[in-house]
Amino acid sequence: MKTPANSTMKGLAMGLVAGLVAGGGVAWALLRKPTVAPTAAAPAPTKKMYQCPMHPQILQDHPGSCPICGMDLVLMEGEGGSSEVEGQATVTLSPERQQLMGLRFAEVAEGPMGGGWRAPGRVTADETRVRKVALKVEGYLERLRADFVGKPVRAGEPLFEYFSHDLLAAQKEFALALRNRAALGEGMVEASRQRLRVLDVPEAAIAALEAGGAPQRTQTYLSPVTGIVTAKSVVEGQRLPAGETAMEVTDLGVVWVAVDLFEADAPRVKVGQGASFNVPALGRSFRGQVAFLDAGLNAQTRTLRARITLANPGMALKPEMLGEVSFEAPARKALTVPVDAVLDSGKRRLVFVDLGQGRLMPKVVELGERGSESVEVRSGLMAGERVVRGATFLVDSESRLKAVLQRMTDPGHAGH
């Protein structure tokens, strides 16, 4: 027979067991719960940067306006890309930014290179045709015929008349030899004649003496060439020391044209090469050829001096006249780009190639001959590629800034 006390004890025991079972189930469940891996930290959002379209060096992390030109700063689109050119990066520019920067594009094409080209030229006297006038005996200038610089003279025309004691004595000696030819012999006559010739006595005056004429007190100095008087240092009545230059006469029947060639054009010019010289003041051209090339470049101007020889009929070309020289050379085919597509730093030549979708990649190129509007590309580009032209320096600035930002955000350069 169950008593109330026994019933109570039994209920408590059963409750304790149930609690232990329930507690054990919870504990087991807790032990069986899968372990959750800690959540990885989300990457930090890329900081937005704003830049002036016209002044790429203006860069900040919030909207605003450019302190230089006042234009609104625009959000930099794209993160660029790696580049094989040190210090440069590939950039991505939207059509709007390209328009703001004034970018244009040109195709790398195969076209004619070389051929004729032009350069400014200046007329100078042919130095091999300059004649110095000087007496071989002391004398005194009595009458000046070529009395100013620039006066045209013809070969055989009188330049001046002069008196010389030695020359008068030489004439008398010749006359004496002629009168005593039988006693002195032909040798003495010929020696006296040659002395007069050495002293620049004209042949007409020698013939007059042989014909029985009397020795002349004064002699006339005749121009040795046809040209103009380019220098004069004497006046009438002046003493003329032997050997001292009295004047200078230059033959302008042939002249030189001096041309300064750019360093890149120098290899294209050879001695004997044909050339034409166009003179706007005369409205005509003169044909000639390259006669001389200087041995080295001018250190200041980095140019090479060439001289072209031209026939000058009627002495139409005057020293210091200006004109344009056209060089003649055969043309050849080559890859070319516009001159304004190339950035030349002196150490390397750079272009920006259009990769599509606004991506512009820098490339180093090797150049060849340069024309007035295009330049030859020897390596670095292929036909059909598109390159930036116009405002290329703005793309260059953008590329350099991108490269700097990439180095700053690269974990490998975090300490720099």
Rosetta blueprint (number, residue, H / E / L):
1 M L
2 K L
3 T L
4 P H
5 A H
6 N H
7 S H
8 T H
9 M H
10 K H
11 G H
12 L H
13 A H
14 M H
15 G H
16 L H
17 V H
18 A H
19 G H
20 L H
21 V H
22 A H
23 G H
24 G H
25 G H
26 V H
27 A H
28 W H
29 A H
30 L H
31 L H
32 R H
33 K L
34 P L
35 T L
36 V L
37 A L
38 P L
39 T L
40 A L
41 A L
42 A L
43 P L
44 A L
45 P L
46 T L
47 K L
48 K L
49 M L
50 Y E
51 Q E
52 C L
53 P L
54 M L
55 H L
56 P L
57 Q L
58 I L
59 L E
60 Q E
61 D L
62 H L
63 P L
64 G L
65 S E
66 C L
67 P L
68 I L
69 C L
70 G L
71 M L
72 D E
73 L L
74 V E
75 L E
76 M L
77 E L
78 G L
79 E L
80 G L
81 G E
82 S L
83 S L
84 E L
85 V L
86 E L
87 G L
88 Q L
89 A L
90 T E
91 V E
92 T E
93 L L
94 S L
95 P H
96 E H
97 R H
98 Q H
99 Q H
100 L H
101 M H
102 G L
103 L L
104 R E
105 F E
106 A E
107 E E
108 V L
109 A E
110 E E
111 G E
112 P E
113 M E
114 G E
115 G L
116 G L
117 W E
118 R E
119 A E
120 P E
121 G E
122 R E
123 V E
124 T E
125 A E
126 D L
127 E H
128 T H
129 R H
130 V E
131 R E
132 K E
133 V E
134 A E
135 L L
136 K L
137 V L
138 E L
139 G E
140 Y E
141 L E
142 E E
143 R E
144 L E
145 R L
146 A L
147 D L
148 F L
149 V L
150 G L
151 K L
152 P E
153 V E
154 R L
155 A L
156 G L
157 E L
158 P E
159 L E
160 F E
161 E E
162 Y E
163 F E
164 S L
165 H H
166 D H
167 L H
168 L H
169 A H
170 A H
171 Q H
172 K H
173 E H
174 F H
175 A H
176 L H
177 A H
178 L H
179 R H
180 N L
181 R H
182 A H
183 A H
184 L H
185 G L
186 E H
187 G H
188 M H
189 V H
190 E H
191 A H
192 S H
193 R H
194 Q H
195 R H
196 L H
197 R H
198 V H
199 L L
200 D L
201 V L
202 P L
203 E H
204 A H
205 A H
206 I H
207 A H
208 A H
209 L H
210 E H
211 A L
212 G L
213 G L
214 A L
215 P L
216 Q L
217 R L
218 T E
219 Q E
220 T E
221 Y E
222 L E
223 S L
224 P L
225 V L
226 T L
227 G E
228 I E
229 V E
230 T E
231 A E
232 K E
233 S L
234 V L
235 V L
236 E L
237 G L
238 Q L
239 R E
240 L E
241 P L
242 A L
243 G L
244 E L
245 T E
246 A E
247 M E
248 E E
249 V E
250 T E
251 D L
252 L L
253 G L
254 V E
255 V E
256 W E
257 V E
258 A E
259 V E
260 D E
261 L E
262 F E
263 E L
264 A L
265 D L
266 A H
267 P H
268 R H
269 V L
270 K L
271 V L
272 G L
273 Q L
274 G E
275 A E
276 S E
277 F E
278 N E
279 V E
280 P L
281 A L
282 L L
283 G L
284 R E
285 S E
286 F E
287 R E
288 G E
289 Q E
290 V E
291 A E
292 F E
293 L E
294 D L
295 A L
296 G L
297 L L
298 N L
299 A L
300 Q L
301 T L
302 R L
303 T E
304 L E
305 R E
306 A E
307 R E
308 I E
309 T E
310 L E
311 A E
312 N L
313 P H
314 G H
315 M H
316 A L
317 L L
318 K L
319 P L
320 E L
321 M L
322 L E
323 G E
324 E E
325 V E
326 S E
327 F E
328 E L
329 A L
330 P L
331 A E
332 R E
333 K E
334 A E
335 L E
336 T E
337 V E
338 P E
339 V H
340 D H
341 A H
342 V L
343 L E
344 D E
345 S L
346 G L
347 K L
348 R L
349 R E
350 L E
351 V E
352 F E
353 V E
354 D E
355 L E
356 G E
357 Q L
358 G L
359 R E
360 L E
361 M E
362 P E
363 K E
364 V E
365 V E
366 E E
367 L E
368 G E
369 E E
370 R E
371 G L
372 S L
373 E L
374 S E
375 V E
376 E E
377 V E
378 R E
379 S E
380 G L
381 L L
382 M L
383 A L
384 G L
385 E L
386 R E
387 V E
388 V E
389 R E
390 G L
391 A L
392 T H
393 F H
394 L H
395 V H
396 D H
397 S H
398 E H
399 S H
400 R H
401 L H
402 K H
403 A H
404 V H
405 L H
406 Q H
407 R H
408 M H
409 T H
410 D L
411 P H
412 G H
413 H H
414 A L
415 G L
416 H L
